[in-house]
Amino acid sequence: MKRKIYITPLLFGLFLVSSLSYSQEQNTAEEDNASVYLEDYSDEFQEKFFEALKQKGIENYDKAIHLFLDCKKLDPETKAVDHELAKVYRETKQLDLAQDYAINAVNSDPENIWYLQNLVTILNLKQSGISEVASRIPSEDINLKQNLALVYYQMENYQSAIQVLNTLKNSAFTENLNSKLKMGLKEQEENTETFSFSTTVNSDSTTNETGTIDHYRYNIENIIRAKNFLILDTVAKEALENYPAQPYFYYARGLALNTKKRYREAASILEESLDYMLDDISLANKIYKELSTAYTGLNNSVKANIYLRKIRPGF
């Protein structure tokens, strides 16, 4: 038996391009609950699809992947399945597979911003860029370019957003977003100046050698005290690239991402830090606290409480 169904747990309606005022938290919720339209699919397909979503929600990723692949066998052209597979492979750090399925999803619906956002997120995790896959997607599509500029804006990658906008004709959309980008760049510059002044005034002979673990940690501690979280994300990311086995740098980046309400990325980074933890109970408590914050932001109260209970008092 076949039937038509609509999966619309949170229909956002208009994308609010004109105002660009939605928060990153709304963006995450919209990605997870974006409407999926399934027409004339068999009961078997629907059962497997919904069960796969359930398994993904409880982080049983291997089973979710198996079920989504079953859905692909039943109907290889379903764009929603490609998108979900890309997200699950992203969560399990199988980034090449995640990229391939994300590209399939974007090609099936180039105007879908959530598909494009997922692809950009995966490329960022691979330390790559959209130019690497430009030949595999309709990169010259006007709507895709507009969405790409919005995605970069949401991620606070303002320079990349400007580069995309420079390839578009002037319109109300480009003027509106350019205005937002100028404000964002100004805020970044002000935070950079504050950070530079702070580290110059407070640096001494024991911490002045750039590029060392102590140098990064000293600077990061100053940034956290100054609450310059935009700069914190950049510096912590650089520190991790140079010292990928230092849990403190994972904590710092997770804190920055949580502050920007990029909870999913924060949870992934913070959980990775646990692989490098030894006996630093104070740091572990900080990491558990941020993990609880991240999962609270993702509306996963079970995991939020698990990490909250791990915090040891008195440290």
MIKOL-972860 format. One line per field, with one value per residue: residue number from 1; residue in three letters; x, y, z of N, C-alpha, C in turn. Coordinates in Angstrom, 1 decimal. Last residue first. Layout:
N
pos = NUM	...
code = ALA	...
nx = X	...
ny = Y	...
nz = Z	...
cax = X	...
cay = Y	...
caz = Z	...
cx = X	...
cy = Y	...
cz = Z	...
END
This chain:
315
pos = 315	314	313	312	311	310	309	308	307	306	305	304	303	302	301	300	299	298	297	296	295	294	293	292	291	290	289	288	287	286	285	284	283	282	281	280	279	278	277	276	275	274	273	272	271	270	269	268	267	266	265	264	263	262	261	260	259	258	257	256	255	254	253	252	251	250	249	248	247	246	245	244	243	242	241	240	239	238	237	236	235	234	233	232	231	230	229	228	227	226	225	224	223	222	221	220	219	218	217	216	215	214	213	212	211	210	209	208	207	206	205	204	203	202	201	200	199	198	197	196	195	194	193	192	191	190	189	188	187	186	185	184	183	182	181	180	179	178	177	176	175	174	173	172	171	170	169	168	167	166	165	164	163	162	161	160	159	158	157	156	155	154	153	152	151	150	149	148	147	146	145	144	143	142	141	140	139	138	137	136	135	134	133	132	131	130	129	128	127	126	125	124	123	122	121	120	119	118	117	116	115	114	113	112	111	110	109	108	107	106	105	104	103	102	101	100	99	98	97	96	95	94	93	92	91	90	89	88	87	86	85	84	83	82	81	80	79	78	77	76	75	74	73	72	71	70	69	68	67	66	65	64	63	62	61	60	59	58	57	56	55	54	53	52	51	50	49	48	47	46	45	44	43	42	41	40	39	38	37	36	35	34	33	32	31	30	29	28	27	26	25	24	23	22	21	20	19	18	17	16	15	14	13	12	11	10	9	8	7	6	5	4	3	2	1
code = PHE	GLY	PRO	ARG	ILE	LYS	ARG	LEU	TYR	ILE	ASN	ALA	LYS	VAL	SER	ASN	ASN	LEU	GLY	THR	TYR	ALA	THR	SER	LEU	GLU	LYS	TYR	ILE	LYS	ASN	ALA	LEU	SER	ILE	ASP	ASP	LEU	MET	TYR	ASP	LEU	SER	GLU	GLU	LEU	ILE	SER	ALA	ALA	GLU	ARG	TYR	ARG	LYS	LYS	THR	ASN	LEU	ALA	LEU	GLY	ARG	ALA	TYR	TYR	PHE	TYR	PRO	GLN	ALA	PRO	TYR	ASN	GLU	LEU	ALA	GLU	LYS	ALA	VAL	THR	ASP	LEU	ILE	LEU	PHE	ASN	LYS	ALA	ARG	ILE	ILE	ASN	GLU	ILE	ASN	TYR	ARG	TYR	HIS	ASP	ILE	THR	GLY	THR	GLU	ASN	THR	THR	SER	ASP	SER	ASN	VAL	THR	THR	SER	PHE	SER	PHE	THR	GLU	THR	ASN	GLU	GLU	GLN	GLU	LYS	LEU	GLY	MET	LYS	LEU	LYS	SER	ASN	LEU	ASN	GLU	THR	PHE	ALA	SER	ASN	LYS	LEU	THR	ASN	LEU	VAL	GLN	ILE	ALA	SER	GLN	TYR	ASN	GLU	MET	GLN	TYR	TYR	VAL	LEU	ALA	LEU	ASN	GLN	LYS	LEU	ASN	ILE	ASP	GLU	SER	PRO	ILE	ARG	SER	ALA	VAL	GLU	SER	ILE	GLY	SER	GLN	LYS	LEU	ASN	LEU	ILE	THR	VAL	LEU	ASN	GLN	LEU	TYR	TRP	ILE	ASN	GLU	PRO	ASP	SER	ASN	VAL	ALA	ASN	ILE	ALA	TYR	ASP	GLN	ALA	LEU	ASP	LEU	GLN	LYS	THR	GLU	ARG	TYR	VAL	LYS	ALA	LEU	GLU	HIS	ASP	VAL	ALA	LYS	THR	GLU	PRO	ASP	LEU	LYS	LYS	CYS	ASP	LEU	PHE	LEU	HIS	ILE	ALA	LYS	ASP	TYR	ASN	GLU	ILE	GLY	LYS	GLN	LYS	LEU	ALA	GLU	PHE	PHE	LYS	GLU	GLN	PHE	GLU	ASP	SER	TYR	ASP	GLU	LEU	TYR	VAL	SER	ALA	ASN	ASP	GLU	GLU	ALA	THR	ASN	GLN	GLU	GLN	SER	TYR	SER	LEU	SER	SER	VAL	LEU	PHE	LEU	GLY	PHE	LEU	LEU	PRO	THR	ILE	TYR	ILE	LYS	ARG	LYS	MET
nx = 35.9	33.6	31.9	32.2	30.0	28.3	25.8	26.0	26.0	23.4	21.9	22.4	21.3	18.5	17.9	18.5	18.3	20.6	21.1	21.8	24.2	25.7	25.6	27.0	29.5	30.2	30.5	32.6	34.6	34.8	35.6	38.1	39.5	39.5	40.8	43.0	44.1	43.3	41.8	41.6	39.0	37.6	37.5	35.3	33.4	33.8	33.2	30.4	29.3	29.8	28.2	25.7	25.6	26.2	25.9	28.1	28.7	29.5	31.9	33.4	33.5	34.9	37.4	38.1	38.2	40.3	42.3	42.5	43.5	45.7	46.3	46.8	48.2	47.6	44.9	44.3	45.0	43.0	40.8	41.3	41.2	38.5	37.0	37.9	36.8	34.2	34.3	35.7	35.8	38.0	38.5	39.0	41.4	43.1	43.2	44.4	47.0	47.8	47.7	49.6	51.9	52.0	52.5	53.8	53.4	55.8	56.8	55.8	55.7	57.8	57.8	54.4	51.4	49.5	49.5	49.1	46.6	45.0	45.3	44.2	41.5	40.7	41.0	39.1	36.8	36.7	36.5	34.0	32.4	32.8	31.7	29.0	28.4	28.8	26.8	24.5	24.9	24.8	22.1	20.9	22.0	21.2	18.3	17.9	20.9	23.5	24.4	27.2	29.8	29.8	28.8	31.2	32.7	31.2	31.4	34.1	34.1	32.5	31.6	29.5	27.6	25.8	27.3	27.4	24.6	24.3	25.9	24.4	22.0	23.0	23.8	21.3	20.1	21.8	24.2	26.8	27.0	25.6	28.5	31.0	32.6	32.9	34.4	36.3	34.9	34.1	36.9	38.3	38.4	36.4	34.7	34.0	32.5	30.3	29.2	28.5	26.4	24.6	23.9	22.5	20.3	19.2	18.4	17.6	18.1	18.9	18.2	20.0	22.4	22.3	22.4	24.9	26.5	26.0	27.2	29.9	30.3	30.1	32.3	34.2	33.8	32.8	32.0	29.5	28.3	28.4	26.7	24.3	24.2	24.0	21.6	19.9	20.2	19.3	16.7	15.6	15.6	15.3	16.2	16.1	14.1	15.2	17.8	17.4	16.4	18.8	20.1	18.7	19.4	22.2	22.2	21.0	22.9	25.0	23.9	22.1	21.2	18.6	18.2	18.7	16.5	14.5	15.2	14.7	12.0	11.2	12.2	10.8	8.2	8.3	8.9	6.6	4.6	6.0	5.2	3.8	6.1	7.3	9.0	10.0	11.0	13.4	14.5	17.2	17.2	15.8	17.5	19.7	18.4	17.8	20.5	21.3	18.3	17.2	17.3	17.0	14.9	14.6	14.5	12.8	11.8	8.4	8.1	8.8	7.3	8.1	7.2	6.1	5.8	3.1	2.3	0.3	0.9	0.5	0.8
ny = 20.9	20.4	17.7	16.7	15.9	14.0	15.1	16.4	14.3	13.4	15.7	15.7	13.3	14.0	16.2	17.7	20.2	21.4	22.8	20.5	20.0	22.2	22.0	19.6	20.5	22.3	20.5	18.9	20.9	21.5	19.0	18.8	20.7	19.5	17.1	15.8	13.4	13.3	13.4	12.8	12.1	14.4	15.9	15.1	16.4	19.0	18.7	18.0	20.2	22.2	21.5	21.8	24.5	27.3	29.5	30.9	29.5	27.1	28.0	28.6	26.1	24.6	25.9	25.2	22.4	22.1	23.1	21.2	18.9	18.5	17.4	19.2	21.8	23.2	23.1	24.2	26.9	27.6	27.4	29.4	31.7	31.6	31.6	34.0	36.0	35.7	36.1	37.7	37.8	38.2	35.6	34.5	35.9	34.9	32.2	32.4	33.2	30.9	29.0	29.9	29.7	27.0	26.0	28.5	30.7	33.0	33.8	35.0	33.9	34.8	37.6	38.5	40.4	42.4	44.1	42.3	41.2	43.5	44.4	42.2	42.3	44.7	44.2	42.1	43.5	45.2	43.4	42.3	44.5	44.9	42.6	43.0	45.3	44.3	42.3	43.9	45.1	42.9	42.1	44.3	44.2	41.7	42.1	44.1	44.0	43.7	40.3	38.5	38.4	39.5	37.5	35.9	37.7	37.9	35.4	35.4	37.3	36.1	33.7	33.3	31.5	33.2	33.9	31.4	31.3	33.5	32.7	30.4	31.6	32.9	30.6	29.4	31.3	31.1	28.7	28.0	25.4	22.8	20.6	20.0	22.1	22.7	21.6	23.4	25.7	25.4	23.8	22.1	20.8	19.1	20.8	22.3	20.4	20.2	22.7	22.7	20.7	22.0	24.1	22.8	21.8	24.3	25.6	24.5	24.8	22.4	19.4	17.6	18.7	18.4	15.6	15.0	16.3	14.7	12.3	13.2	14.0	11.5	10.2	11.8	11.6	10.2	11.0	10.6	13.0	12.5	10.4	11.9	13.7	12.1	10.9	13.1	13.6	11.2	11.3	13.5	12.6	9.6	7.8	5.1	3.4	1.1	1.9	4.0	2.5	1.2	3.4	3.9	1.6	2.0	4.4	3.6	1.8	3.7	5.5	6.2	8.6	9.1	10.0	7.8	6.3	8.0	7.9	5.1	5.1	6.5	4.8	2.4	3.3	4.1	1.7	0.2	1.7	3.6	6.9	9.3	11.7	13.6	16.3	17.7	20.7	20.6	20.1	20.6	23.2	24.6	24.4	25.9	28.4	29.0	29.4	31.6	33.6	35.9	38.1	38.8	40.2	38.8	36.1	34.4	32.1	31.2	28.2	26.2	23.6	21.1	18.7	17.4	15.2	13.9	11.3	9.1	5.6	2.2	-1.2
nz = 43.2	44.5	42.7	39.4	36.9	36.0	35.8	33.4	31.6	31.9	31.2	28.5	27.7	28.2	26.8	24.1	22.9	22.4	24.8	26.3	25.0	25.9	28.7	29.0	28.0	29.9	32.1	31.2	31.1	33.8	34.9	33.6	35.0	37.6	37.2	35.3	34.5	31.3	28.1	25.4	24.9	25.5	23.2	21.9	23.2	22.2	19.5	19.7	21.0	19.1	17.0	18.3	19.0	18.6	20.2	20.9	23.2	22.1	20.9	23.2	24.4	22.5	22.7	25.3	25.2	23.4	25.0	27.0	25.8	23.2	20.9	18.8	18.3	16.0	16.0	18.5	18.0	16.1	17.8	19.6	18.0	17.1	19.5	20.7	19.1	20.0	22.8	25.0	27.8	29.2	30.0	27.5	26.9	28.9	28.1	25.6	26.3	27.8	25.8	23.9	25.6	26.2	23.7	21.4	19.8	21.1	24.3	26.5	29.0	30.5	30.2	29.6	28.9	29.3	27.1	25.0	25.5	25.4	22.7	21.4	22.3	21.2	18.5	18.2	18.8	16.6	14.5	15.0	14.6	11.9	10.8	11.5	10.0	7.4	7.3	7.2	4.8	3.1	3.4	2.0	-0.5	-1.4	-1.4	-3.2	-5.3	-7.7	-8.5	-7.1	-6.3	-3.8	-2.2	-1.9	-0.4	1.9	3.0	3.6	5.6	7.7	9.1	10.8	10.1	8.9	6.6	5.3	4.7	3.0	0.8	0.1	-0.8	-3.1	-4.5	-4.9	-6.6	-8.8	-9.6	-9.8	-8.7	-8.6	-7.9	-8.7	-8.8	-6.1	-4.2	-3.5	-2.8	-0.2	1.5	4.4	6.8	7.3	8.5	6.3	5.0	6.7	6.5	3.8	3.9	5.6	4.0	1.9	3.3	4.1	1.7	-1.3	-4.0	-5.1	-4.7	-5.6	-4.9	-2.1	-2.0	-3.0	-1.1	1.1	0.2	0.2	2.8	4.2	3.1	4.3	7.0	9.5	11.9	12.8	11.9	9.1	8.8	9.5	7.4	5.1	5.6	5.3	2.6	1.4	2.3	0.8	-1.8	-3.3	-5.2	-4.5	-2.6	-1.4	-1.0	0.8	3.0	3.7	4.6	6.9	8.4	8.7	10.1	12.5	13.5	13.9	15.8	18.0	19.0	19.1	16.5	15.0	15.6	14.4	11.8	11.4	11.7	9.4	7.4	7.8	7.4	4.7	3.3	3.9	2.7	0.0	-1.1	-2.0	-0.9	1.6	2.6	5.5	7.0	9.6	12.0	12.0	11.0	12.9	15.1	14.1	13.8	16.4	17.2	15.8	15.0	12.5	10.9	8.3	6.9	4.4	4.9	6.2	5.2	6.1	7.7	9.4	10.9	12.5	11.5	9.0	6.6	5.0	2.7	0.8	0.2	-0.8	0.0
cax = 37.1	34.8	31.9	32.6	30.7	29.7	26.1	25.9	27.3	24.5	21.9	22.7	22.7	19.2	18.0	18.7	17.1	20.1	20.8	20.6	23.1	25.5	25.1	25.6	28.7	29.9	29.5	31.2	34.2	34.5	34.3	37.0	39.2	38.9	39.4	42.7	43.6	44.0	41.8	42.9	40.0	37.6	38.5	36.6	33.4	34.0	34.5	31.4	29.2	30.4	29.7	26.1	25.6	26.5	24.7	27.5	28.3	28.3	30.8	33.1	32.9	33.6	36.6	38.0	37.3	39.0	42.0	42.1	42.1	45.5	46.1	45.5	48.4	49.0	45.6	44.0	45.7	44.4	40.9	41.3	42.5	39.6	36.8	38.2	38.2	34.4	34.1	35.7	34.5	37.5	38.2	37.9	40.2	42.8	42.6	43.0	46.1	47.8	46.8	48.2	51.5	51.8	51.3	53.9	53.3	54.6	57.2	55.9	54.6	57.5	58.9	55.7	52.4	49.7	49.7	50.3	47.7	45.0	45.7	45.6	42.4	40.7	41.8	40.5	37.2	36.8	37.7	35.2	32.4	33.2	33.1	29.7	28.3	29.6	28.2	24.7	24.8	26.0	23.1	20.5	22.2	22.6	19.0	17.6	19.5	22.9	24.0	25.8	29.5	30.5	28.0	30.0	33.2	31.4	30.1	33.6	34.9	32.1	32.7	30.4	28.8	25.4	27.0	28.6	25.3	23.6	26.2	25.7	22.0	22.4	24.8	22.4	19.6	21.7	22.8	26.5	27.6	25.3	27.2	30.0	32.3	32.2	33.3	36.7	35.6	33.1	36.0	38.2	39.3	37.5	35.3	34.7	33.7	31.2	29.7	29.5	27.6	25.2	24.5	23.8	21.2	19.7	19.6	17.4	17.5	19.9	17.4	18.6	22.1	22.3	21.2	23.7	26.5	25.6	25.7	29.2	30.4	29.2	30.9	34.2	33.5	33.1	33.3	30.4	28.3	29.1	28.1	24.8	24.3	25.1	22.8	20.0	20.5	20.7	17.5	15.7	16.6	14.8	16.1	17.4	13.9	13.7	17.5	18.0	15.5	17.6	20.6	18.7	18.0	21.7	22.8	20.4	21.6	25.2	24.2	22.5	22.6	19.2	17.9	19.7	17.8	14.5	15.2	16.1	12.8	10.9	12.6	12.3	8.5	8.0	9.9	8.0	4.6	5.4	6.1	3.6	4.8	7.4	7.8	10.4	9.9	13.0	13.0	16.7	17.9	15.2	16.2	19.9	19.0	16.7	19.7	21.9	19.5	17.1	17.4	18.2	15.4	14.6	15.7	13.2	13.1	9.4	7.4	9.3	7.3	8.3	7.2	6.3	6.5	3.8	2.5	1.1	0.1	1.2	0.0
cay = 21.1	20.7	19.0	16.3	17.0	13.6	14.2	17.2	15.0	12.5	15.2	16.9	13.4	12.7	16.3	16.3	19.6	20.5	23.5	21.3	19.0	21.9	23.2	19.7	19.4	22.8	21.6	18.3	20.2	22.5	19.6	17.8	20.9	20.9	17.1	17.2	13.5	12.5	13.8	13.2	11.1	13.4	16.3	14.7	15.0	18.7	19.1	17.1	18.8	22.3	21.5	20.5	23.5	26.3	28.7	31.3	31.0	27.2	27.5	29.6	27.2	24.2	26.0	26.6	23.1	21.6	23.9	22.6	19.0	19.3	16.5	18.5	20.9	23.0	22.7	22.8	26.1	27.6	26.5	28.0	31.3	31.6	30.5	32.8	35.8	35.6	34.7	37.9	37.4	39.4	36.7	34.1	36.1	36.3	32.5	31.9	34.1	32.2	28.9	29.7	31.0	28.0	25.6	27.4	29.4	32.7	33.0	35.8	33.6	33.4	36.8	38.6	39.4	41.4	44.7	43.1	40.3	42.7	45.3	42.6	41.1	44.5	45.3	41.9	42.4	45.8	44.2	41.4	43.9	46.0	42.9	41.9	45.4	45.4	41.9	43.0	45.9	43.6	41.3	44.0	45.4	42.0	41.0	44.3	43.8	44.4	41.6	38.7	37.7	40.3	38.6	35.4	37.2	39.1	35.8	34.5	37.5	37.3	33.8	34.4	30.9	32.6	34.9	32.0	30.3	33.4	33.9	30.3	30.7	33.7	31.6	28.7	31.0	32.4	29.0	29.3	26.6	23.9	21.2	18.9	21.4	23.6	20.8	22.1	25.7	25.1	24.9	22.4	21.9	18.5	19.8	22.9	20.9	19.0	22.3	23.6	20.5	20.7	24.4	23.5	20.9	23.3	26.1	24.1	26.0	23.4	20.6	17.2	18.6	19.7	16.3	14.5	16.8	16.1	12.3	12.7	14.9	12.6	9.7	11.6	12.8	9.6	11.5	9.5	12.7	13.6	10.2	10.8	14.2	13.0	10.1	12.4	14.6	11.7	10.3	13.5	13.6	10.4	9.2	5.8	4.6	1.2	0.7	4.3	3.4	0.4	2.8	4.9	1.9	0.8	4.4	4.7	1.3	2.5	5.9	4.9	8.5	8.5	10.9	8.9	5.8	7.7	9.2	5.7	4.3	7.0	6.2	2.4	2.6	5.1	2.9	-0.2	1.6	2.4	6.0	8.0	11.4	12.3	16.0	16.7	19.9	21.1	19.9	19.3	22.1	24.5	23.8	24.5	27.7	28.8	28.3	30.3	33.2	34.7	38.3	38.1	40.7	40.3	36.7	35.7	32.0	32.0	29.2	27.6	24.3	22.5	18.9	18.9	15.3	15.1	11.8	10.4	6.8	3.5	0.0
caz = 42.3	45.3	43.5	40.8	37.5	36.0	36.9	34.6	31.8	32.1	32.6	29.3	27.6	28.7	28.2	24.5	23.5	21.4	23.6	26.6	24.8	24.5	28.0	29.4	27.3	28.6	32.2	31.4	29.9	32.9	35.3	33.3	33.6	37.4	37.5	35.6	35.9	32.3	29.5	25.9	24.6	26.5	24.3	21.4	23.4	23.6	19.9	19.0	21.6	20.5	16.8	17.7	20.0	17.6	20.0	19.6	23.3	22.9	20.1	22.2	25.1	22.8	21.4	24.9	26.1	23.0	23.8	27.3	26.1	24.4	22.0	18.8	19.5	16.3	14.8	18.2	19.0	15.7	16.6	20.1	18.6	16.2	18.6	21.3	19.0	18.6	22.3	23.6	27.1	28.5	31.0	28.3	26.0	28.8	29.5	25.7	25.6	28.4	27.0	23.5	24.9	27.3	24.4	22.4	19.2	20.4	23.1	25.3	28.1	30.5	29.6	30.3	28.5	30.3	28.4	25.0	25.5	26.6	23.8	21.2	22.5	22.7	19.1	17.9	19.7	17.9	14.6	15.0	15.9	12.9	10.7	12.0	11.4	7.9	7.3	8.4	6.0	3.2	3.9	3.4	0.3	-1.2	-0.6	-1.8	-5.0	-6.6	-8.9	-7.3	-7.6	-4.9	-2.5	-2.6	-1.7	1.1	2.6	2.5	4.4	7.0	8.1	11.1	10.7	10.1	7.6	5.8	5.5	4.3	1.5	0.5	0.4	-2.0	-4.1	-4.2	-5.2	-8.1	-9.4	-10.4	-7.9	-9.4	-7.5	-8.4	-10.1	-7.0	-4.7	-3.7	-4.1	-1.3	1.2	3.0	6.6	6.5	9.4	7.3	4.3	6.5	7.8	4.2	3.1	6.0	5.3	1.7	2.6	5.1	2.5	0.1	-3.2	-4.9	-4.3	-5.7	-6.3	-2.7	-1.4	-3.7	-2.5	1.1	0.3	-1.1	1.8	4.5	2.8	2.8	6.4	8.1	11.4	13.0	13.3	9.7	8.5	10.3	8.8	5.2	5.6	6.6	3.6	1.2	2.8	2.3	-1.4	-2.2	-5.6	-4.6	-3.5	-1.8	-1.9	-0.5	2.3	3.2	3.3	5.8	8.0	8.1	8.8	11.7	13.1	13.0	14.4	17.6	18.7	20.3	17.6	14.9	16.0	15.9	12.5	11.2	12.7	10.8	7.5	8.0	8.7	5.8	3.3	4.4	4.2	0.6	-0.6	-2.7	-1.6	1.0	1.8	4.5	6.5	8.3	11.9	12.5	10.2	11.6	15.2	14.4	12.6	15.5	17.8	15.4	15.8	13.3	12.4	8.7	8.2	4.5	4.2	6.8	5.6	5.3	6.8	9.7	9.6	12.8	12.9	9.2	7.9	5.2	4.0	0.8	0.7	-0.8	0.0
cx = 36.8	36.0	33.3	32.7	31.0	30.5	27.5	26.2	27.2	25.8	23.0	22.8	23.2	20.7	18.7	19.0	17.2	18.9	20.2	20.1	21.7	24.3	24.7	24.9	27.3	29.2	29.1	30.2	32.8	34.0	33.9	35.7	38.1	38.6	38.8	41.2	43.3	43.4	42.6	42.9	41.4	38.6	38.7	37.7	34.8	34.1	34.8	32.8	30.3	30.4	30.4	27.6	26.1	26.7	24.9	26.3	27.7	27.8	29.5	32.0	32.5	32.8	35.2	37.2	37.1	37.9	40.7	41.7	41.6	44.0	46.0	45.3	47.1	49.2	47.0	44.8	45.5	45.3	42.3	41.4	42.5	40.9	38.0	38.1	38.6	35.9	34.3	35.6	34.5	36.2	37.6	37.5	39.0	41.6	42.3	42.4	44.7	46.8	46.7	47.3	50.0	51.3	51.0	52.6	53.5	54.6	56.0	56.3	54.7	56.4	58.6	56.6	53.6	50.8	50.1	50.6	49.1	46.3	45.9	46.1	43.9	41.6	41.8	41.4	38.7	37.2	37.8	36.4	33.7	33.3	33.6	31.2	29.1	29.6	29.1	26.2	25.0	26.0	24.5	21.6	21.9	22.9	20.4	18.2	19.2	21.4	23.4	25.5	28.0	30.2	28.5	29.1	32.1	31.8	30.2	32.3	34.4	32.8	32.3	31.7	29.9	26.6	26.6	28.4	26.6	24.3	25.6	26.2	23.4	22.4	24.2	23.4	20.6	21.1	22.6	25.0	27.2	25.7	26.9	28.6	31.3	31.8	32.5	35.6	36.0	33.8	35.1	37.2	39.5	38.6	36.5	35.4	34.6	32.5	30.7	30.1	28.8	26.5	25.2	24.5	22.6	20.6	20.1	18.6	17.3	19.4	18.3	17.7	20.6	21.9	21.1	22.5	25.3	25.5	25.2	27.7	29.7	29.2	29.9	32.8	33.5	32.9	33.7	31.8	29.3	29.3	28.9	26.2	24.8	25.3	24.0	21.3	20.8	21.1	19.0	16.6	16.8	15.8	15.6	17.3	15.2	13.4	16.1	17.7	16.0	16.6	19.5	19.2	17.9	20.3	22.3	20.9	20.9	23.8	24.4	22.8	23.1	20.7	18.5	19.5	18.8	15.8	15.2	16.2	14.2	11.7	12.4	12.8	10.1	8.4	9.6	9.0	6.0	5.5	5.4	4.8	4.9	6.1	8.0	9.1	10.4	12.0	12.5	15.3	17.3	15.9	15.6	18.5	19.1	17.2	18.5	21.1	20.1	18.4	17.3	18.4	16.7	15.2	15.8	14.4	13.6	10.7	8.4	8.6	7.7	8.4	7.4	6.3	6.8	4.5	3.3	1.1	1.0	0.3	0.9
cy = 22.3	20.9	19.1	17.6	16.6	14.7	13.8	16.3	15.9	13.2	14.2	16.5	14.6	12.9	15.1	16.3	18.1	19.8	22.7	22.1	19.6	21.0	22.9	20.9	19.4	21.7	22.1	19.4	19.6	21.9	20.7	18.4	20.0	21.1	18.5	17.3	14.9	12.7	12.8	13.6	11.5	12.3	15.2	14.9	14.4	17.2	18.7	17.4	17.9	20.9	21.5	20.4	22.1	25.0	27.7	30.4	31.5	28.6	27.5	29.2	28.3	25.4	25.6	26.8	24.5	22.3	23.4	23.4	20.4	19.6	17.2	17.5	20.1	22.0	22.4	22.3	24.6	26.8	26.5	27.0	29.8	31.1	30.4	31.6	34.4	35.3	34.6	36.6	37.8	39.1	37.9	35.1	35.7	36.6	34.0	32.3	33.7	33.2	30.2	29.7	31.0	29.4	26.6	27.1	28.2	31.3	32.5	35.1	34.3	33.0	35.3	37.7	39.6	40.3	43.6	43.6	41.1	41.9	44.5	43.4	41.5	43.3	45.1	42.9	42.1	44.7	44.8	42.3	43.0	45.4	43.9	42.1	44.2	45.5	43.0	42.6	45.1	44.5	42.0	43.2	45.1	43.2	41.3	43.3	44.1	44.2	42.3	40.1	37.9	39.6	39.4	36.5	36.7	38.7	37.0	34.9	36.6	37.5	34.9	34.4	32.0	32.0	34.3	33.1	30.8	32.4	33.9	31.5	30.6	32.9	32.5	29.7	30.3	32.1	30.2	29.6	27.9	25.3	22.4	19.3	20.3	23.0	21.6	21.2	24.2	25.0	24.5	23.5	22.2	19.6	19.1	21.9	21.6	19.5	21.1	23.2	21.4	20.5	23.1	23.8	21.6	22.3	25.1	24.6	25.7	24.6	21.7	18.4	18.3	19.7	17.7	15.3	16.3	16.7	13.8	12.7	14.5	13.6	10.8	11.1	12.7	10.6	10.7	9.8	11.6	13.4	11.3	10.4	13.1	13.5	11.0	11.6	14.0	12.7	10.6	12.5	13.7	11.3	10.1	7.3	5.4	2.3	0.7	3.1	3.8	1.3	1.8	4.3	2.9	1.0	3.2	4.6	2.3	2.0	4.7	4.9	7.0	8.2	10.4	9.8	6.9	7.3	9.0	7.0	4.8	6.3	6.7	3.8	2.7	4.5	3.8	0.9	1.2	2.5	4.8	7.0	10.0	11.9	14.6	16.2	19.0	20.2	20.4	19.0	20.8	23.4	23.6	23.7	26.3	28.0	28.0	29.1	31.9	34.3	37.0	38.2	40.1	40.8	38.2	36.3	33.3	32.0	29.9	28.6	25.8	23.2	20.3	19.1	16.8	15.0	13.1	10.9	8.0	4.6	1.2
cz = 41.4	44.5	44.2	41.6	39.0	36.7	37.0	35.8	33.0	32.4	32.9	30.7	28.5	28.8	28.8	26.0	23.8	21.8	22.4	25.4	25.3	24.2	26.6	28.8	27.7	27.7	30.8	31.5	30.1	31.6	34.3	33.7	33.1	35.9	37.3	35.9	36.3	33.7	30.3	27.3	25.1	26.2	25.3	22.4	22.9	23.9	21.3	19.4	21.0	21.1	18.2	17.5	19.5	18.4	18.9	19.3	22.1	23.0	20.8	21.3	24.1	23.5	21.7	23.6	25.6	23.9	23.2	26.1	26.4	24.8	23.3	20.0	19.7	17.4	15.1	17.0	18.8	16.7	16.1	18.9	19.1	16.8	17.6	20.4	19.6	18.4	20.8	22.8	25.7	27.8	30.4	29.3	26.8	28.0	29.5	27.1	25.7	27.7	27.7	24.8	24.6	26.7	25.5	23.0	20.1	19.9	22.3	24.1	26.8	29.5	29.5	29.7	29.3	30.0	29.4	26.4	25.6	26.6	25.1	22.3	22.4	23.1	20.6	18.6	19.5	18.9	16.0	15.2	16.1	14.3	11.7	11.9	12.1	9.4	7.8	8.5	7.2	4.4	4.1	4.1	1.8	-0.4	-0.4	-0.9	-3.6	-6.5	-7.7	-7.7	-7.9	-6.3	-3.7	-3.1	-2.5	-0.3	1.7	2.1	3.3	5.6	7.2	10.3	11.1	10.8	8.9	6.8	6.1	5.2	2.9	1.3	1.0	-0.7	-2.9	-3.7	-4.4	-6.7	-8.4	-10.2	-8.5	-8.8	-8.5	-8.0	-9.9	-8.3	-5.7	-4.3	-4.5	-2.6	0.0	2.8	5.1	6.2	8.6	8.2	5.4	5.9	7.6	5.6	3.5	5.2	5.8	2.9	2.4	4.5	3.5	0.9	-1.8	-4.1	-4.0	-5.4	-6.5	-4.2	-2.1	-3.2	-3.2	-0.3	0.4	-1.0	0.5	3.4	3.1	2.4	4.8	7.1	10.2	12.4	13.6	11.2	9.1	10.1	9.7	6.7	5.8	6.7	5.0	2.3	2.6	2.9	0.1	-1.6	-4.4	-4.8	-3.5	-2.7	-2.3	-1.4	1.0	2.5	2.8	4.5	6.8	7.5	8.0	10.2	12.2	12.6	13.5	16.1	18.5	20.1	19.0	16.1	16.0	16.4	14.0	11.9	12.6	11.8	8.9	8.2	8.9	7.2	4.5	4.4	4.7	2.1	0.1	-2.3	-2.3	0.4	1.2	3.9	5.4	7.7	10.5	12.2	10.6	10.8	13.8	14.4	12.9	14.3	16.9	16.0	15.3	13.9	13.2	10.2	8.6	5.8	4.4	6.2	6.3	5.9	6.0	8.9	9.9	11.5	13.3	10.7	8.1	6.6	4.0	2.3	0.7	-0.4	0.0
END
